[in-house]
Amino acid sequence: MSKITPFLMFQDGKAEEAMNFYTSLIEDSQIINIIRYGANQAGDEGTVMKAYFTLKGQEFMCIDSNVKHQFSFTPSFSIYVTCDTEEEIDNLYQKLIADGEALMPIGDYGFSKKFGWLNDRFGVSWQLNLPK
């Protein structure tokens, strides 16, 4: 086994938009590689066949699914972010929640200084934590 990489499957051609959004929010993040579907291939031309990106050094892989599934992302798997400051957690939460939904609105739940759990506009679940 050489490594383990979280894998995100987007529908409706949203993978590249999501990668650009995520890497713009989190420093030390970048899109590493994008392979696109070409003409006469299984997916819609120009959408993401396979891509790699990093968020704060953690590598992710993603695709635009060319098959419509009866499922999407679930909050039982989430991207967990440990923030360093209140400004950082508040800023990240506000940007990620836009057109998304709160699962646990940002606040003090007793187990940390501040915590928020949400699904972003792509359906990806995020837990944001500011430790005590």
A tleap script that builds the chain and sets N, CA, C and O, in Angstrom:
source leaprc.protein.ff14SB
mol = sequence {
  NMET SER LYS ILE THR PRO PHE LEU MET PHE
  GLN ASP GLY LYS ALA GLU GLU ALA MET ASN
  PHE TYR THR SER LEU ILE GLU ASP SER GLN
  ILE ILE ASN ILE ILE ARG TYR GLY ALA ASN
  GLN ALA GLY ASP GLU GLY THR VAL MET LYS
  ALA TYR PHE THR LEU LYS GLY GLN GLU PHE
  MET CYS ILE ASP SER ASN VAL LYS HIE GLN
  PHE SER PHE THR PRO SER PHE SER ILE TYR
  VAL THR CYS ASP THR GLU GLU GLU ILE ASP
  ASN LEU TYR GLN LYS LEU ILE ALA ASP GLY
  GLU ALA LEU MET PRO ILE GLY ASP TYR GLY
  PHE SER LYS LYS PHE GLY TRP LEU ASN ASP
  ARG PHE GLY VAL SER TRP GLN LEU ASN LEU
  PRO CLYS
}
set mol.1.N position { 0.851 -1.173 0.000 }
set mol.1.CA position { 0.000 0.000 0.000 }
set mol.1.C position { 0.895 1.234 0.000 }
set mol.1.O position { 1.775 1.364 0.851 }
set mol.2.N position { 0.675 2.129 -0.943 }
set mol.2.CA position { 1.555 3.291 -1.021 }
set mol.2.C position { 1.001 4.524 -0.317 }
set mol.2.O position { 1.766 5.293 0.265 }
set mol.3.N position { -0.339 4.729 -0.358 }
set mol.3.CA position { -0.919 5.856 0.380 }
set mol.3.C position { -2.435 5.762 0.380 }
set mol.3.O position { -3.023 4.943 -0.326 }
set mol.4.N position { -3.054 6.614 1.184 }
set mol.4.CA position { -4.511 6.704 1.280 }
set mol.4.C position { -4.889 8.150 1.004 }
set mol.4.O position { -4.320 9.069 1.593 }
set mol.5.N position { -5.854 8.354 0.106 }
set mol.5.CA position { -6.244 9.695 -0.313 }
set mol.5.C position { -7.761 9.853 -0.237 }
set mol.5.O position { -8.481 9.044 -0.821 }
set mol.6.N position { -8.270 10.866 0.463 }
set mol.6.CA position { -9.716 11.122 0.433 }
set mol.6.C position { -10.163 11.423 -1.003 }
set mol.6.O position { -9.471 12.125 -1.740 }
set mol.7.N position { -11.318 10.890 -1.389 }
set mol.7.CA position { -11.819 10.978 -2.757 }
set mol.7.C position { -13.206 11.611 -2.742 }
set mol.7.O position { -14.095 11.154 -2.024 }
set mol.8.N position { -13.389 12.661 -3.534 }
set mol.8.CA position { -14.670 13.363 -3.608 }
set mol.8.C position { -15.259 13.215 -5.015 }
set mol.8.O position { -14.603 13.550 -6.001 }
set mol.9.N position { -16.480 12.721 -5.107 }
set mol.9.CA position { -17.150 12.562 -6.389 }
set mol.9.C position { -18.246 13.619 -6.520 }
set mol.9.O position { -19.222 13.619 -5.769 }
set mol.10.N position { -18.069 14.506 -7.474 }
set mol.10.CA position { -19.035 15.568 -7.712 }
set mol.10.C position { -19.937 15.196 -8.879 }
set mol.10.O position { -19.548 14.461 -9.786 }
set mol.11.N position { -21.156 15.726 -8.827 }
set mol.11.CA position { -22.083 15.543 -9.927 }
set mol.11.C position { -22.356 16.903 -10.551 }
set mol.11.O position { -22.082 17.933 -9.935 }
set mol.12.N position { -22.880 16.919 -11.738 }
set mol.12.CA position { -23.231 18.155 -12.447 }
set mol.12.C position { -22.020 19.020 -12.768 }
set mol.12.O position { -22.147 20.242 -12.845 }
set mol.13.N position { -20.849 18.418 -12.957 }
set mol.13.CA position { -19.671 19.158 -13.399 }
set mol.13.C position { -19.149 20.194 -12.427 }
set mol.13.O position { -18.647 21.231 -12.862 }
set mol.14.N position { -19.245 19.958 -11.137 }
set mol.14.CA position { -18.855 20.938 -10.117 }
set mol.14.C position { -17.474 20.721 -9.510 }
set mol.14.O position { -17.068 21.504 -8.651 }
set mol.15.N position { -16.737 19.692 -9.920 }
set mol.15.CA position { -15.451 19.379 -9.276 }
set mol.15.C position { -14.450 20.522 -9.381 }
set mol.15.O position { -13.843 20.899 -8.379 }
set mol.16.N position { -14.268 21.073 -10.561 }
set mol.16.CA position { -13.279 22.139 -10.716 }
set mol.16.C position { -13.677 23.393 -9.949 }
set mol.16.O position { -12.831 24.040 -9.331 }
set mol.17.N position { -14.954 23.736 -9.986 }
set mol.17.CA position { -15.437 24.891 -9.219 }
set mol.17.C position { -15.182 24.691 -7.731 }
set mol.17.O position { -14.745 25.613 -7.043 }
set mol.18.N position { -15.454 23.485 -7.233 }
set mol.18.CA position { -15.231 23.185 -5.814 }
set mol.18.C position { -13.742 23.273 -5.466 }
set mol.18.O position { -13.381 23.869 -4.451 }
set mol.19.N position { -12.880 22.688 -6.295 }
set mol.19.CA position { -11.436 22.748 -6.022 }
set mol.19.C position { -10.945 24.193 -5.983 }
set mol.19.O position { -10.187 24.570 -5.090 }
set mol.20.N position { -11.376 24.994 -6.946 }
set mol.20.CA position { -10.970 26.411 -6.974 }
set mol.20.C position { -11.453 27.135 -5.721 }
set mol.20.O position { -10.714 27.928 -5.138 }
set mol.21.N position { -12.682 26.867 -5.307 }
set mol.21.CA position { -13.250 27.488 -4.113 }
set mol.21.C position { -12.451 27.087 -2.868 }
set mol.21.O position { -12.025 27.951 -2.102 }
set mol.22.N position { -12.250 25.798 -2.668 }
set mol.22.CA position { -11.556 25.313 -1.479 }
set mol.22.C position { -10.120 25.831 -1.399 }
set mol.22.O position { -9.680 26.283 -0.342 }
set mol.23.N position { -9.391 25.765 -2.513 }
set mol.23.CA position { -7.993 26.205 -2.488 }
set mol.23.C position { -7.873 27.718 -2.324 }
set mol.23.O position { -6.834 28.209 -1.881 }
set mol.24.N position { -8.922 28.463 -2.676 }
set mol.24.CA position { -8.889 29.916 -2.457 }
set mol.24.C position { -9.125 30.279 -0.993 }
set mol.24.O position { -8.722 31.355 -0.552 }
set mol.25.N position { -9.770 29.398 -0.239 }
set mol.25.CA position { -10.103 29.671 1.161 }
set mol.25.C position { -8.997 29.299 2.140 }
set mol.25.O position { -8.843 29.938 3.181 }
set mol.26.N position { -8.240 28.282 1.810 }
set mol.26.CA position { -7.292 27.721 2.766 }
set mol.26.C position { -5.871 27.914 2.247 }
set mol.26.O position { -5.527 27.446 1.161 }
set mol.27.N position { -5.041 28.617 3.043 }
set mol.27.CA position { -3.665 28.870 2.612 }
set mol.27.C position { -2.883 27.569 2.510 }
set mol.27.O position { -3.265 26.550 3.084 }
set mol.28.N position { -1.791 27.623 1.773 }
set mol.28.CA position { -0.958 26.444 1.527 }
set mol.28.C position { -1.761 25.323 0.866 }
set mol.28.O position { -1.603 24.148 1.197 }
set mol.29.N position { -2.622 25.710 -0.071 }
set mol.29.CA position { -3.457 24.762 -0.802 }
set mol.29.C position { -3.303 25.028 -2.289 }
set mol.29.O position { -3.057 26.159 -2.708 }
set mol.30.N position { -3.450 23.976 -3.081 }
set mol.30.CA position { -3.293 24.156 -4.522 }
set mol.30.C position { -3.924 23.011 -5.307 }
set mol.30.O position { -4.096 21.906 -4.794 }
set mol.31.N position { -4.261 23.297 -6.548 }
set mol.31.CA position { -4.664 22.259 -7.488 }
set mol.31.C position { -3.382 21.717 -8.094 }
set mol.31.O position { -2.579 22.475 -8.639 }
set mol.32.N position { -3.189 20.422 -8.003 }
set mol.32.CA position { -1.962 19.794 -8.471 }
set mol.32.C position { -2.076 19.370 -9.935 }
set mol.32.O position { -1.165 19.610 -10.728 }
set mol.33.N position { -3.190 18.744 -10.286 }
set mol.33.CA position { -3.325 18.189 -11.620 }
set mol.33.C position { -4.801 17.998 -11.953 }
set mol.33.O position { -5.585 17.582 -11.100 }
set mol.34.N position { -5.173 18.301 -13.182 }
set mol.34.CA position { -6.528 18.046 -13.669 }
set mol.34.C position { -6.423 17.329 -15.008 }
set mol.34.O position { -5.754 17.799 -15.929 }
set mol.35.N position { -7.088 16.196 -15.101 }
set mol.35.CA position { -7.245 15.489 -16.371 }
set mol.35.C position { -8.714 15.615 -16.736 }
set mol.35.O position { -9.587 15.254 -15.947 }
set mol.36.N position { -8.989 16.122 -17.917 }
set mol.36.CA position { -10.367 16.384 -18.351 }
set mol.36.C position { -10.836 15.346 -19.372 }
set mol.36.O position { -10.041 14.762 -20.110 }
set mol.37.N position { -12.133 15.141 -19.387 }
set mol.37.CA position { -12.714 14.323 -20.435 }
set mol.37.C position { -12.578 15.054 -21.769 }
set mol.37.O position { -12.799 16.262 -21.852 }
set mol.38.N position { -12.221 14.325 -22.784 }
set mol.38.CA position { -12.136 14.879 -24.126 }
set mol.38.C position { -13.361 14.497 -24.932 }
set mol.38.O position { -14.278 13.845 -24.432 }
set mol.39.N position { -13.359 14.916 -26.186 }
set mol.39.CA position { -14.451 14.575 -27.096 }
set mol.39.C position { -14.554 13.059 -27.224 }
set mol.39.O position { -13.542 12.360 -27.280 }
set mol.40.N position { -15.763 12.571 -27.268 }
set mol.40.CA position { -16.049 11.138 -27.467 }
set mol.40.C position { -15.549 10.249 -26.332 }
set mol.40.O position { -15.304 9.060 -26.535 }
set mol.41.N position { -15.395 10.824 -25.133 }
set mol.41.CA position { -15.060 10.011 -23.962 }
set mol.41.C position { -16.308 9.864 -23.096 }
set mol.41.O position { -17.345 10.458 -23.391 }
set mol.42.N position { -16.210 9.086 -22.046 }
set mol.42.CA position { -17.374 8.726 -21.232 }
set mol.42.C position { -18.047 9.906 -20.526 }
set mol.42.O position { -19.255 9.873 -20.293 }
set mol.43.N position { -17.285 10.944 -20.184 }
set mol.43.CA position { -17.853 12.096 -19.484 }
set mol.43.C position { -18.078 13.269 -20.417 }
set mol.43.O position { -17.673 13.243 -21.579 }
set mol.44.N position { -18.734 14.308 -19.890 }
set mol.44.CA position { -18.950 15.521 -20.673 }
set mol.44.C position { -17.610 16.184 -20.962 }
set mol.44.O position { -16.794 16.372 -20.060 }
set mol.45.N position { -17.392 16.529 -22.200 }
set mol.45.CA position { -16.122 17.115 -22.618 }
set mol.45.C position { -15.773 18.325 -21.754 }
set mol.45.O position { -16.600 19.211 -21.540 }
set mol.46.N position { -14.531 18.347 -21.261 }
set mol.46.CA position { -14.037 19.450 -20.447 }
set mol.46.C position { -14.242 19.272 -18.953 }
set mol.46.O position { -13.624 19.987 -18.164 }
set mol.47.N position { -15.102 18.329 -18.535 }
set mol.47.CA position { -15.290 18.115 -17.101 }
set mol.47.C position { -14.125 17.278 -16.557 }
set mol.47.O position { -13.310 16.756 -17.317 }
set mol.48.N position { -14.069 17.166 -15.251 }
set mol.48.CA position { -12.934 16.538 -14.577 }
set mol.48.C position { -13.052 15.014 -14.576 }
set mol.48.O position { -13.947 14.440 -13.956 }
set mol.49.N position { -12.127 14.382 -15.286 }
set mol.49.CA position { -12.036 12.927 -15.274 }
set mol.49.C position { -11.347 12.478 -13.988 }
set mol.49.O position { -11.745 11.499 -13.357 }
set mol.50.N position { -10.298 13.222 -13.615 }
set mol.50.CA position { -9.558 12.943 -12.379 }
set mol.50.C position { -8.729 14.172 -12.051 }
set mol.50.O position { -8.106 14.765 -12.932 }
set mol.51.N position { -8.723 14.550 -10.785 }
set mol.51.CA position { -7.921 15.699 -10.364 }
set mol.51.C position { -7.392 15.464 -8.961 }
set mol.51.O position { -7.972 14.728 -8.162 }
set mol.52.N position { -6.261 16.120 -8.689 }
set mol.52.CA position { -5.653 16.101 -7.371 }
set mol.52.C position { -5.474 17.537 -6.901 }
set mol.52.O position { -5.067 18.412 -7.665 }
set mol.53.N position { -5.785 17.761 -5.629 }
set mol.53.CA position { -5.549 19.068 -5.024 }
set mol.53.C position { -5.170 18.864 -3.574 }
set mol.53.O position { -5.411 17.801 -3.001 }
set mol.54.N position { -4.570 19.896 -2.978 }
set mol.54.CA position { -4.210 19.819 -1.567 }
set mol.54.C position { -4.897 20.945 -0.809 }
set mol.54.O position { -5.113 22.036 -1.339 }
set mol.55.N position { -5.234 20.656 0.438 }
set mol.55.CA position { -5.724 21.647 1.392 }
set mol.55.C position { -4.801 21.568 2.599 }
set mol.55.O position { -4.809 20.592 3.350 }
set mol.56.N position { -4.006 22.619 2.767 }
set mol.56.CA position { -3.042 22.693 3.876 }
set mol.56.C position { -2.152 21.452 3.907 }
set mol.56.O position { -1.829 20.928 4.973 }
set mol.57.N position { -1.761 20.991 2.707 }
set mol.57.CA position { -0.861 19.860 2.595 }
set mol.57.C position { -1.533 18.502 2.502 }
set mol.57.O position { -0.876 17.529 2.131 }
set mol.58.N position { -2.822 18.397 2.826 }
set mol.58.CA position { -3.542 17.126 2.732 }
set mol.58.C position { -4.020 16.942 1.293 }
set mol.58.O position { -4.753 17.779 0.767 }
set mol.59.N position { -3.608 15.855 0.662 }
set mol.59.CA position { -4.001 15.610 -0.716 }
set mol.59.C position { -5.403 15.012 -0.799 }
set mol.59.O position { -5.784 14.167 0.011 }
set mol.60.N position { -6.161 15.470 -1.795 }
set mol.60.CA position { -7.482 14.957 -2.117 }
set mol.60.C position { -7.504 14.606 -3.596 }
set mol.60.O position { -6.734 15.148 -4.388 }
set mol.61.N position { -8.385 13.702 -3.952 }
set mol.61.CA position { -8.625 13.364 -5.343 }
set mol.61.C position { -10.099 13.624 -5.597 }
set mol.61.O position { -10.924 13.437 -4.703 }
set mol.62.N position { -10.444 14.055 -6.818 }
set mol.62.CA position { -11.855 14.241 -7.117 }
set mol.62.C position { -12.143 13.996 -8.592 }
set mol.62.O position { -11.242 13.994 -9.431 }
set mol.63.N position { -13.421 13.791 -8.882 }
set mol.63.CA position { -13.895 13.597 -10.246 }
set mol.63.C position { -15.257 14.270 -10.410 }
set mol.63.O position { -15.936 14.587 -9.433 }
set mol.64.N position { -15.632 14.477 -11.659 }
set mol.64.CA position { -17.016 14.755 -12.023 }
set mol.64.C position { -17.574 13.426 -12.490 }
set mol.64.O position { -17.104 12.879 -13.488 }
set mol.65.N position { -18.556 12.902 -11.801 }
set mol.65.CA position { -19.117 11.611 -12.172 }
set mol.65.C position { -19.886 11.739 -13.478 }
set mol.65.O position { -20.696 12.651 -13.645 }
set mol.66.N position { -19.630 10.832 -14.389 }
set mol.66.CA position { -20.394 10.818 -15.629 }
set mol.66.C position { -21.624 9.932 -15.492 }
set mol.66.O position { -22.394 9.783 -16.441 }
set mol.67.N position { -21.813 9.342 -14.308 }
set mol.67.CA position { -22.980 8.522 -14.003 }
set mol.67.C position { -23.790 9.237 -12.931 }
set mol.67.O position { -23.235 9.656 -11.916 }
set mol.68.N position { -25.081 9.380 -13.140 }
set mol.68.CA position { -25.955 9.984 -12.125 }
set mol.68.C position { -26.297 8.925 -11.089 }
set mol.68.O position { -26.883 7.889 -11.403 }
set mol.69.N position { -25.917 9.209 -9.840 }
set mol.69.CA position { -26.157 8.274 -8.744 }
set mol.69.C position { -27.335 8.748 -7.898 }
set mol.69.O position { -27.727 9.913 -7.961 }
set mol.70.N position { -27.886 7.845 -7.118 }
set mol.70.CA position { -28.972 8.165 -6.207 }
set mol.70.C position { -28.450 8.671 -4.873 }
set mol.70.O position { -29.221 8.807 -3.923 }
set mol.71.N position { -27.169 8.948 -4.784 }
set mol.71.CA position { -26.557 9.413 -3.549 }
set mol.71.C position { -25.615 10.561 -3.845 }
set mol.71.O position { -25.222 10.791 -4.989 }
set mol.72.N position { -25.267 11.268 -2.802 }
set mol.72.CA position { -24.310 12.359 -2.893 }
set mol.72.C position { -23.437 12.280 -1.647 }
set mol.72.O position { -23.261 11.206 -1.072 }
set mol.73.N position { -22.899 13.404 -1.240 }
set mol.73.CA position { -22.085 13.433 -0.032 }
set mol.73.C position { -22.959 13.251 1.202 }
set mol.73.O position { -24.157 13.531 1.175 }
set mol.74.N position { -22.354 12.784 2.268 }
set mol.74.CA position { -23.050 12.600 3.535 }
set mol.74.C position { -22.223 13.248 4.649 }
set mol.74.O position { -20.994 13.206 4.602 }
set mol.75.N position { -22.877 13.844 5.646 }
set mol.75.CA position { -22.136 14.456 6.753 }
set mol.75.C position { -21.377 13.453 7.621 }
set mol.75.O position { -20.547 13.849 8.439 }
set mol.76.N position { -21.652 12.162 7.452 }
set mol.76.CA position { -20.923 11.186 8.270 }
set mol.76.C position { -19.448 11.123 7.901 }
set mol.76.O position { -18.644 10.561 8.645 }
set mol.77.N position { -19.084 11.703 6.744 }
set mol.77.CA position { -17.688 11.897 6.373 }
set mol.77.C position { -17.514 13.390 6.138 }
set mol.77.O position { -18.212 13.975 5.310 }
set mol.78.N position { -16.588 14.009 6.861 }
set mol.78.CA position { -16.423 15.456 6.736 }
set mol.78.C position { -14.951 15.834 6.727 }
set mol.78.O position { -14.082 15.063 7.132 }
set mol.79.N position { -14.706 17.037 6.257 }
set mol.79.CA position { -13.359 17.606 6.308 }
set mol.79.C position { -13.269 18.375 7.623 }
set mol.79.O position { -14.010 19.333 7.842 }
set mol.80.N position { -12.360 17.950 8.491 }
set mol.80.CA position { -12.225 18.527 9.820 }
set mol.80.C position { -11.054 19.500 9.808 }
set mol.80.O position { -9.927 19.127 9.481 }
set mol.81.N position { -11.333 20.753 10.168 }
set mol.81.CA position { -10.322 21.811 10.129 }
set mol.81.C position { -10.110 22.356 11.537 }
set mol.81.O position { -11.060 22.787 12.191 }
set mol.82.N position { -8.873 22.336 11.996 }
set mol.82.CA position { -8.524 22.947 13.271 }
set mol.82.C position { -8.005 24.348 12.979 }
set mol.82.O position { -6.964 24.513 12.343 }
set mol.83.N position { -8.729 25.344 13.442 }
set mol.83.CA position { -8.376 26.744 13.189 }
set mol.83.C position { -7.499 27.278 14.320 }
set mol.83.O position { -7.492 26.741 15.428 }
set mol.84.N position { -6.759 28.349 14.017 }
set mol.84.CA position { -5.844 28.933 14.998 }
set mol.84.C position { -6.421 30.142 15.717 }
set mol.84.O position { -6.036 30.431 16.850 }
set mol.85.N position { -7.358 30.867 15.059 }
set mol.85.CA position { -7.900 32.086 15.660 }
set mol.85.C position { -9.409 32.154 15.452 }
set mol.85.O position { -9.971 31.469 14.597 }
set mol.86.N position { -10.040 32.990 16.250 }
set mol.86.CA position { -11.471 33.204 16.107 }
set mol.86.C position { -11.792 33.847 14.757 }
set mol.86.O position { -12.783 33.502 14.114 }
set mol.87.N position { -10.949 34.776 14.342 }
set mol.87.CA position { -11.143 35.419 13.040 }
set mol.87.C position { -11.093 34.385 11.915 }
set mol.87.O position { -11.894 34.430 10.981 }
set mol.88.N position { -10.149 33.461 12.015 }
set mol.88.CA position { -10.009 32.428 10.987 }
set mol.88.C position { -11.239 31.531 10.921 }
set mol.88.O position { -11.748 31.277 9.830 }
set mol.89.N position { -11.729 31.046 12.056 }
set mol.89.CA position { -12.883 30.143 12.045 }
set mol.89.C position { -14.137 30.879 11.572 }
set mol.89.O position { -14.931 30.328 10.810 }
set mol.90.N position { -14.315 32.120 12.024 }
set mol.90.CA position { -15.499 32.887 11.610 }
set mol.90.C position { -15.486 33.153 10.112 }
set mol.90.O position { -16.509 33.002 9.444 }
set mol.91.N position { -14.344 33.545 9.586 }
set mol.91.CA position { -14.210 33.850 8.162 }
set mol.91.C position { -14.455 32.600 7.316 }
set mol.91.O position { -15.200 32.649 6.337 }
set mol.92.N position { -13.836 31.489 7.687 }
set mol.92.CA position { -13.987 30.248 6.940 }
set mol.92.C position { -15.432 29.756 6.999 }
set mol.92.O position { -15.981 29.322 5.987 }
set mol.93.N position { -16.042 29.820 8.170 }
set mol.93.CA position { -17.430 29.384 8.317 }
set mol.93.C position { -18.352 30.211 7.414 }
set mol.93.O position { -19.191 29.649 6.710 }
set mol.94.N position { -18.206 31.516 7.428 }
set mol.94.CA position { -19.075 32.386 6.621 }
set mol.94.C position { -18.922 32.113 5.130 }
set mol.94.O position { -19.911 32.143 4.398 }
set mol.95.N position { -17.724 31.851 4.676 }
set mol.95.CA position { -17.511 31.571 3.247 }
set mol.95.C position { -18.046 30.198 2.866 }
set mol.95.O position { -18.637 30.044 1.797 }
set mol.96.N position { -17.851 29.207 3.715 }
set mol.96.CA position { -18.314 27.857 3.399 }
set mol.96.C position { -19.831 27.708 3.512 }
set mol.96.O position { -20.422 26.924 2.770 }
set mol.97.N position { -20.470 28.437 4.416 }
set mol.97.CA position { -21.913 28.292 4.635 }
set mol.97.C position { -22.736 28.963 3.541 }
set mol.97.O position { -23.922 28.662 3.406 }
set mol.98.N position { -22.148 29.860 2.756 }
set mol.98.CA position { -22.888 30.559 1.695 }
set mol.98.C position { -23.513 29.532 0.744 }
set mol.98.O position { -22.808 28.733 0.126 }
set mol.99.N position { -24.824 29.567 0.640 }
set mol.99.CA position { -25.614 28.634 -0.180 }
set mol.99.C position { -25.507 27.192 0.301 }
set mol.99.O position { -25.829 26.266 -0.443 }
set mol.100.N position { -25.057 26.993 1.540 }
set mol.100.CA position { -24.981 25.665 2.128 }
set mol.100.C position { -25.985 25.558 3.260 }
set mol.100.O position { -26.985 26.275 3.280 }
set mol.101.N position { -25.720 24.663 4.202 }
set mol.101.CA position { -26.622 24.508 5.345 }
set mol.101.C position { -25.843 24.200 6.613 }
set mol.101.O position { -24.856 23.465 6.601 }
set mol.102.N position { -26.313 24.779 7.700 }
set mol.102.CA position { -25.685 24.546 8.999 }
set mol.102.C position { -26.181 23.231 9.578 }
set mol.102.O position { -27.384 22.970 9.603 }
set mol.103.N position { -25.267 22.418 10.036 }
set mol.103.CA position { -25.608 21.207 10.783 }
set mol.103.C position { -25.508 21.492 12.276 }
set mol.103.O position { -26.336 21.037 13.066 }
set mol.104.N position { -24.487 22.247 12.648 }
set mol.104.CA position { -24.325 22.785 14.002 }
set mol.104.C position { -23.826 24.211 13.798 }
set mol.104.O position { -22.652 24.407 13.482 }
set mol.105.N position { -24.688 25.208 13.971 }
set mol.105.CA position { -24.253 26.598 13.767 }
set mol.105.C position { -23.033 26.905 14.627 }
set mol.105.O position { -22.857 26.334 15.703 }
set mol.106.N position { -22.214 27.793 14.149 }
set mol.106.CA position { -20.977 28.110 14.858 }
set mol.106.C position { -21.295 28.624 16.266 }
set mol.106.O position { -22.134 29.506 16.447 }
set mol.107.N position { -20.607 28.052 17.253 }
set mol.107.CA position { -20.866 28.441 18.636 }
set mol.107.C position { -19.980 27.679 19.610 }
set mol.107.O position { -19.073 26.947 19.214 }
set mol.108.N position { -20.261 27.869 20.884 }
set mol.108.CA position { -19.539 27.200 21.958 }
set mol.108.C position { -20.389 26.033 22.441 }
set mol.108.O position { -21.433 26.235 23.062 }
set mol.109.N position { -19.949 24.825 22.159 }
set mol.109.CA position { -20.679 23.620 22.553 }
set mol.109.C position { -20.044 22.949 23.768 }
set mol.109.O position { -20.435 21.848 24.156 }
set mol.110.N position { -19.062 23.621 24.363 }
set mol.110.CA position { -18.444 23.114 25.585 }
set mol.110.C position { -17.191 22.291 25.369 }
set mol.110.O position { -16.336 22.240 26.253 }
set mol.111.N position { -17.057 21.652 24.231 }
set mol.111.CA position { -15.888 20.808 24.000 }
set mol.111.C position { -14.752 21.543 23.288 }
set mol.111.O position { -13.665 20.991 23.112 }
set mol.112.N position { -15.005 22.782 22.883 }
set mol.112.CA position { -13.965 23.613 22.278 }
set mol.112.C position { -14.352 25.070 22.500 }
set mol.112.O position { -15.438 25.363 23.001 }
set mol.113.N position { -13.467 25.971 22.128 }
set mol.113.CA position { -13.779 27.397 22.268 }
set mol.113.C position { -14.899 27.790 21.301 }
set mol.113.O position { -15.810 28.536 21.660 }
set mol.114.N position { -14.816 27.276 20.065 }
set mol.114.CA position { -15.816 27.567 19.045 }
set mol.114.C position { -15.808 26.425 18.048 }
set mol.114.O position { -14.753 25.900 17.693 }
set mol.115.N position { -17.014 26.040 17.595 }
set mol.115.CA position { -17.152 24.913 16.679 }
set mol.115.C position { -18.319 25.172 15.745 }
set mol.115.O position { -19.325 25.761 16.143 }
set mol.116.N position { -18.183 24.730 14.500 }
set mol.116.CA position { -19.280 24.777 13.548 }
set mol.116.C position { -19.198 23.609 12.590 }
set mol.116.O position { -18.109 23.193 12.197 }
set mol.117.N position { -20.363 23.074 12.211 }
set mol.117.CA position { -20.427 21.947 11.276 }
set mol.117.C position { -21.432 22.322 10.220 }
set mol.117.O position { -22.541 22.755 10.535 }
set mol.118.N position { -21.052 22.158 8.954 }
set mol.118.CA position { -21.925 22.593 7.860 }
set mol.118.C position { -21.726 21.744 6.624 }
set mol.118.O position { -20.720 21.051 6.478 }
set mol.119.N position { -22.695 21.811 5.748 }
set mol.119.CA position { -22.564 21.288 4.394 }
set mol.119.C position { -22.415 22.501 3.486 }
set mol.119.O position { -23.239 23.414 3.532 }
set mol.120.N position { -21.373 22.518 2.661 }
set mol.120.CA position { -21.183 23.652 1.755 }
set mol.120.C position { -22.120 23.552 0.548 }
set mol.120.O position { -22.918 22.619 0.458 }
set mol.121.N position { -22.025 24.494 -0.365 }
set mol.121.CA position { -22.942 24.549 -1.514 }
set mol.121.C position { -22.783 23.355 -2.455 }
set mol.121.O position { -23.651 23.114 -3.294 }
set mol.122.N position { -21.691 22.610 -2.327 }
set mol.122.CA position { -21.478 21.416 -3.141 }
set mol.122.C position { -21.963 20.153 -2.430 }
set mol.122.O position { -21.970 19.070 -3.016 }
set mol.123.N position { -22.368 20.295 -1.166 }
set mol.123.CA position { -22.816 19.152 -0.382 }
set mol.123.C position { -21.742 18.525 0.472 }
set mol.123.O position { -22.011 17.565 1.194 }
set mol.124.N position { -20.512 19.052 0.405 }
set mol.124.CA position { -19.410 18.506 1.192 }
set mol.124.C position { -19.533 19.004 2.629 }
set mol.124.O position { -19.799 20.182 2.867 }
set mol.125.N position { -19.339 18.104 3.573 }
set mol.125.CA position { -19.475 18.406 4.991 }
set mol.125.C position { -18.129 18.864 5.581 }
set mol.125.O position { -17.083 18.274 5.313 }
set mol.126.N position { -18.187 19.915 6.378 }
set mol.126.CA position { -16.997 20.496 7.033 }
set mol.126.C position { -17.265 20.649 8.520 }
set mol.126.O position { -18.342 21.091 8.919 }
set mol.127.N position { -16.287 20.284 9.339 }
set mol.127.CA position { -16.309 20.575 10.767 }
set mol.127.C position { -15.158 21.548 11.029 }
set mol.127.O position { -14.002 21.260 10.720 }
set mol.128.N position { -15.491 22.685 11.595 }
set mol.128.CA position { -14.496 23.720 11.893 }
set mol.128.C position { -14.371 23.837 13.403 }
set mol.128.O position { -15.369 24.005 14.104 }
set mol.129.N position { -13.154 23.749 13.899 }
set mol.129.CA position { -12.939 23.750 15.336 }
set mol.129.C position { -11.881 24.767 15.735 }
set mol.129.O position { -10.844 24.887 15.083 }
set mol.130.N position { -12.148 25.493 16.803 }
set mol.130.CA position { -11.162 26.351 17.445 }
set mol.130.C position { -10.966 25.798 18.846 }
set mol.130.O position { -11.810 26.012 19.716 }
set mol.131.N position { -9.853 25.080 19.083 }
set mol.131.CA position { -9.645 24.444 20.382 }
set mol.131.C position { -9.551 25.475 21.506 }
set mol.131.O position { -9.249 26.647 21.282 }
set mol.132.N position { -9.823 24.993 22.738 }
set mol.132.CA position { -9.726 25.863 23.917 }
set mol.132.C position { -8.287 26.213 24.185 }
set mol.132.O position { -7.995 26.938 25.136 }
savepdb mol mol.pdb
quit
